[in-house]
Amino acid sequence: MTDLHGRTHRLELSDQSLREWDAVVLDVSEDGIVLDRSAFYPGGGGQPPDEGVLLWGGVQTRIVGARKGDDLRLIPAEGDPLPPHGTTVRGALADDRRTALMRTHSALHLLSGVVFRDFGALVTGGNMEPLEARMDFNLPEVPEGFRDRVAQACAVEITADRAIEVSNLPRDDAFRTHPDLIRTATNLLPPDLEVVRIVDIVGLDTQADGGTHVSSTAQIGRLEIVKIENKGKGFRRLRVRLVDAI
């Protein structure tokens, strides 16, 4: 996965701890603001986009989302002033939101890794908001004690403080070295994607993924399985939440 989207160098793909940076405005239109450098995650893979601000000339532009197209365009809050083309701005993410989403996204990878390892079920869908999420599995029947077994296994993996590492590999190398790289029932990787970004919970789970993550399972915090729902023949939905303390 390239760190470039259109004209924007995506800083968050290589440094997920970054919260502030300087950038130059390349374009401003009704479709949004294009920066030469940005750490705003634009959304994807079930993870919603970041929010934050651009600071320039003593004023502030709130950023409430992003649009992905030929360029990565940041969406300003309605009525906020817009920085002119060529302006140097200071970008800043809403730290609490980003950190919560990183924890949540990592928790879903941990959950899918546990369910695949212990029950052989693949992911059929999912979505997240800060500190709560759902994940669907192709599980024909719910084994006895499934909820408690999954919750306990997740707790063990969180306590184990496994490292969560990010790397990039050419597509062919990625699938040769990681044959179980796709944990979804349908392969969602674009066929023309030449470099695959890999998120590895070391010793538990390795997946192709473009989102943001914490650096170890201990940083996820306590994971609770709130509910298991039957979503039709062979499909089960797990609703989870994180206790907001690490």
C-alpha positions in Angstrom: 0.0 0.0 0.0 1.5 3.3 -1.0 1.7 6.2 1.4 0.5 8.6 -1.3 -3.2 9.2 -2.1 -3.4 11.6 -5.0 -1.2 14.5 -4.1 -1.3 13.8 -0.3 1.4 12.0 1.6 -0.4 9.9 4.2 1.6 10.2 7.4 -0.6 8.0 9.5 0.3 4.9 7.5 3.9 5.0 8.8 3.5 6.8 12.1 0.2 6.0 13.9 1.3 8.0 17.0 1.5 11.3 15.1 -1.1 13.8 16.2 0.3 17.2 14.9 2.2 18.2 11.8 2.7 21.0 9.3 1.4 21.0 5.8 0.7 23.2 2.8 -2.8 23.6 1.2 -2.7 22.3 -2.4 -6.4 22.8 -3.3 -9.6 24.2 -1.8 -13.0 23.6 -3.3 -16.6 22.7 -2.3 -15.4 19.0 -2.2 -12.9 19.8 0.5 -9.3 20.7 1.3 -6.2 18.9 -0.2 -3.0 19.0 1.8 0.5 17.9 0.7 0.9 16.0 4.0 -1.9 14.6 6.3 -2.3 12.2 9.2 -6.1 12.2 9.0 -7.2 8.6 8.5 -9.8 9.0 5.7 -11.9 6.0 6.7 -12.1 2.5 5.4 -12.2 -1.2 6.5 -15.0 -0.3 8.9 -13.0 2.4 10.6 -14.5 5.9 10.4 -12.4 8.9 9.5 -10.5 11.0 11.9 -11.6 14.4 13.1 -9.5 17.4 14.1 -8.5 20.9 13.1 -6.3 22.9 10.8 -4.7 26.0 12.4 -3.6 28.9 10.2 -3.2 32.6 10.4 -4.6 32.7 13.9 -7.8 31.0 12.9 -9.1 27.4 13.1 -10.9 25.2 10.6 -12.6 22.1 12.1 -12.2 18.9 10.1 -15.2 16.6 10.4 -14.3 13.9 7.8 -12.7 13.1 4.5 -13.5 12.0 1.0 -11.4 9.6 -1.0 -11.2 10.0 -4.8 -8.4 11.1 -7.1 -7.3 13.2 -4.2 -7.8 12.9 -0.4 -10.0 15.8 0.6 -10.6 16.9 4.1 -14.2 18.0 4.9 -14.4 21.3 6.9 -17.2 22.0 9.3 -20.0 24.0 7.8 -19.4 27.8 8.1 -15.7 27.5 9.2 -13.1 29.7 7.3 -11.1 27.9 4.6 -7.4 28.3 4.2 -6.4 29.6 0.8 -4.3 27.7 -1.7 -0.6 27.8 -0.7 -1.3 28.4 3.0 0.9 26.7 5.5 -1.3 25.0 8.2 -0.8 23.1 11.4 -2.9 19.9 11.4 -4.0 18.3 14.6 -6.1 15.2 15.2 -8.7 14.8 17.9 -6.5 12.6 20.0 -9.2 10.9 22.2 -11.2 9.8 19.1 -8.2 8.5 17.2 -6.8 6.6 20.1 -10.2 5.1 20.9 -10.5 4.0 17.2 -7.0 2.5 17.2 -7.8 0.5 20.3 -11.2 -0.6 18.8 -9.7 -1.6 15.4 -6.9 -3.6 17.1 -9.6 -5.3 19.3 -11.4 -6.4 16.2 -8.3 -8.0 14.8 -7.7 -9.7 18.1 -11.3 -10.9 18.2 -11.2 -12.2 14.6 -7.8 -13.9 15.3 -9.2 -15.7 18.3 -12.4 -16.8 16.6 -10.5 -18.1 13.5 -7.9 -19.9 15.6 -10.4 -21.5 18.0 -13.4 -22.0 15.8 -12.3 -21.7 12.2 -14.8 -19.0 11.4 -14.1 -16.2 8.9 -15.3 -12.6 9.1 -18.3 -11.6 6.9 -18.6 -8.0 8.0 -18.0 -5.4 10.7 -18.1 -1.8 11.7 -16.8 0.3 14.5 -17.2 3.5 16.5 -14.9 4.7 19.2 -14.8 1.9 21.9 -17.7 -0.2 20.5 -18.0 -2.4 17.4 -19.7 -5.3 15.8 -18.1 -8.2 13.9 -20.0 -10.9 11.8 -18.7 -14.5 11.4 -19.7 -17.3 9.1 -20.4 -19.6 12.1 -23.2 -22.1 11.3 -23.9 -22.8 15.0 -22.9 -21.3 18.3 -20.8 -23.8 20.2 -21.6 -24.4 23.8 -20.1 -21.7 26.0 -18.9 -19.7 22.9 -19.4 -16.3 24.4 -17.4 -17.0 27.6 -14.7 -19.0 25.7 -14.2 -16.1 23.3 -14.2 -13.5 26.0 -11.7 -15.5 28.1 -9.4 -16.1 25.2 -9.4 -12.4 24.2 -8.6 -11.5 27.8 -5.6 -13.9 27.8 -4.3 -12.4 24.5 -4.6 -8.8 25.9 -2.8 -9.7 29.1 -0.1 -11.4 27.0 0.8 -7.9 25.7 1.5 -9.1 22.2 3.3 -6.7 19.9 1.2 -5.3 17.0 3.5 -4.6 14.0 2.8 -3.0 10.6 4.8 -3.8 7.5 4.4 -3.5 3.7 5.2 -6.3 1.3 4.8 -6.8 -2.5 1.5 -8.6 -3.1 3.0 -12.0 -4.2 5.5 -12.0 -1.3 2.7 -11.2 1.2 0.5 -14.1 0.1 3.5 -16.5 -0.1 4.7 -15.8 3.4 1.2 -15.3 4.9 -1.2 -17.8 3.3 -4.0 -16.9 5.8 -3.6 -13.1 5.2 -7.3 -12.6 4.3 -9.6 -13.3 7.3 -12.7 -12.2 5.5 -15.0 -14.7 3.7 -14.6 -12.5 0.6 -11.2 -11.1 -0.5 -11.7 -7.4 -0.6 -8.2 -6.4 -1.7 -8.3 -4.6 -5.1 -6.8 -6.8 -7.8 -4.4 -4.0 -8.9 -3.0 -3.5 -5.4 0.7 -4.1 -5.8 1.9 -3.6 -2.2 0.0 -5.0 0.8 0.0 -3.4 4.2 0.1 -6.0 6.9 -1.0 -5.7 10.5 0.5 -8.5 12.6 -0.5 -9.3 16.2 2.6 -11.3 16.7 1.9 -14.9 17.4 -1.9 -14.6 17.0 -3.1 -12.9 13.8 -1.8 -11.5 10.6 -4.1 -9.6 8.2 -4.0 -7.2 5.3 -5.3 -3.9 6.6 -5.1 -0.2 5.9 -6.3 1.1 9.3 -4.6 2.5 12.4 -3.7 0.4 15.4 -2.1 0.5 18.9 1.3 -1.0 19.3 0.4 -3.9 21.7 -2.6 -5.9 22.8 -2.3 -4.6 26.3 -3.1 -1.1 25.0 -6.5 -2.4 23.8 -7.9 -2.5 27.4 -10.7 -4.8 28.6 -12.9 -6.2 25.8 -16.5 -7.1 26.7 -18.8 -9.2 24.4 -22.1 -7.4 24.8 -24.3 -9.6 22.7 -24.4 -12.4 20.1 -27.0 -12.1 17.4 -28.3 -14.5 14.8 -28.1 -12.7 11.5 -29.4 -15.6 9.3 -28.3 -19.1 8.4 -24.7 -19.5 9.2 -24.0 -15.9 10.3 -23.4 -14.7 13.9 -22.9 -11.1 15.0 -20.8 -10.3 18.0 -21.2 -6.8 19.5 -18.3 -5.7 21.7 -17.2 -2.7 23.7 -14.0 -1.6 25.4 -13.8 -0.4 28.9 -12.5 3.1 28.7 -9.4 2.4 30.8 -6.0 0.9 30.0 
